[in-house]
Amino acid sequence: MIPSVLLAISSTLDDLSIGFSMGLKKGRLAVRSIFGIAVISGLTMLIGLLIGEQLALLFPERIDIYISVTVFTLFGLWFLWEGYSKDNDEKAEQKVEESFMEKHYMSWYAVITLGLALGVNSLFLGFSGGLQDYPIFFTSIATAVASMFFIWSGSRLGGQMTGWIGDRANYIAGTILLFMAVMELF
């Protein structure tokens, strides 16, 4: 259960930064927008877990662990690298803010687009979790709940903590994934 929760948190920690940036720009997000993004995050995790679980049946014993560790490590390093390249994060946040402009809610098109963009992490990390036989429904629901919590709290807290957490979300997610990769080897 703990690895599933860690996977859910690490795959949705970017949602906190997005929630913060939106909260700074326009204040609180509507619950329906938050819920839509969270559902998409949960569904992408579900799809990734199902694909990973099926592919695990095709691999020889223990090779799935090495594939999983590789995916966790690569994503962990990628998140850490993203933390160093703030220009890309600022451009992505600016695009999100532009689709959000004068409303506290987002169009369904914007919700789906943002949900899929944020769900890419969940898809690939879910694939890796599926290889390791993570519980599919628990991990998917935990991902949706974590996404909802991070976006909701980010939009509520906006400017209060964005300087500390917002700038470090990629570092935290990357560190969690690297920790998970190491734990998979033992």
N, C-alpha and C positions, 0 to 999 in steps of 0.2 A: 504494500500500500504506500509506503513512504517513497519508493522510487517513482511510483505513478504520480504522486503529488509533486515531487521535484520536477518530473518531466512536464507536468501541466504548468507549473510556475515558470520554468525556464522558457517554455515555448510561448508564453503570453506576457512576459515581463515588458516587452516592447509596448504593449497596450497601455501600460502605466504612463510612459512618455507621451504617447498620443493623447491620452486623457488629459494629462497636464497641459499640453500645448493647446488643446481645444478649450480647456477650462480657463487658461490665461486669455485666450482670444475673446471668448463669448460667454464664459460662465458655465453653468451646469448644462450637461447634455440631457436630452429627453431619455427616459427609461427605454422607450421603444428602439431608439438608435443603439443604445448600449446593449440591449438584449439581442438585437439583430446581429451585431458584430460577434457577440459571445456565442450565439448559436452556430454561426459559420466557423468559428474557431473550433468548437466542439466537433462539428461535422468533418472538418478537415483532419482533425486528430483521429476520428473514427475511421475514415477512409485510409489514412496512413497505417493505422494499427491493423486493419483487415488485410491490406496488401502485404504488410510485413509478416503477419501470421501465416498467410498462405505461402509466401516465398520461403519461410523458415522450414516448411515441410520438404522443400526441394534441396536444401543445403545439407552437406554432411555435418555430422555432429561437431560442435564447437566452432565451425566456420561462421555461424550466425552471430556468435559473440564477438568475433573479430570485426565483422561488418558493422555491427551495432556500435562497438567502441570507436571504430573509424568515423562513423557518422557523428556520434556525440562529440568526438574530438574536433572534427572539422568544423562543426557548427559552433562549438565553444570558441575555437580560435577565430572563426569568422565574426562572432559577436564581439570578441575582444578587439579585433581589428576595426570593426564599425565604431567602437568607442573612441578610437583614435582619429577617425575621419569624420569630424563633426560637420563638415560642409555638406556631406550627403544627407545626414540626419536633418539638417536645417532645411534643405530643399524638399525632402519628403514631408516634413511637418508643414511647410509652406503650401504644398499642394493640397494637403488635407484641410488646412485652414481655409484655402480658397474655395473648396467645395462646400464649405460650411457657412460661409459669410455671415449673413445677418440673422440667422435663425439659431435657436437652441436645439433644433432637431435637424437631422440630416435626411436627404432624400433617400429612398430605398436604393437607388442606383449608387449613391455615395456609400451607403452602409454595406452593400454587397461588394463594391470595389475595395473599400478599406478592409472589410472582413476577409476577403480573399488574399489581399496583400499581406495582412497580418497572419493569415492562416497557412501561408507557405511554410513557415517554421513548424507549425503543428503537423502539417502533412509529412514532411521529411523526418521530423523527430518521432512522429507516430509510426512511421515505417520502421525505424530503428527499434522502437519499443515493441512493435509487433514481432520483430525477430526474436526478442527476448521474452516473449509470451507475457507481456504486461496485460492486466485485466482490461479488456476492450471498453466495456461500458463505463466502468468506474473511472478510467483514465480520460475518456471522452467527456464525461460529465464534469470531472475535476477541471479539465481544460476550459470548458464553457464557464464554469463558476469562477475560475481564476481570471479569465478574460473579463467577465462582467465586473468582478471586484476591482481589478486594476483600472479599467476605464472609468468606472463610477467614482472610485476614490481619487483618481487622477483629476477628473473634471471637477470634483468637489474641492479638492485641496489646491488646485491650480498653482498659484504663485507662492504658496507657503513653503512647499518642499521641492519645487521643480529644480532649483539650483543644485540641490544635493542628489536626490534620487534620479531626476531626469537625465542628468549628465552621466550617471553611473549605471543606468539600467542595462546597457550592453555588457559592462564589466561583470555585473552580478550574474546575469544570465550565462555568460561565457564561463565564469568560474563554476557555476552549478553544473553545467554540462561537462566540463573537464573532470570535476569531482565524480560525476556519474560514470564517465568513461573509465576512470581508475577503479571505481567500485565494481564495475562489470567484470574486470579482469580477475577479481578475487572471489 
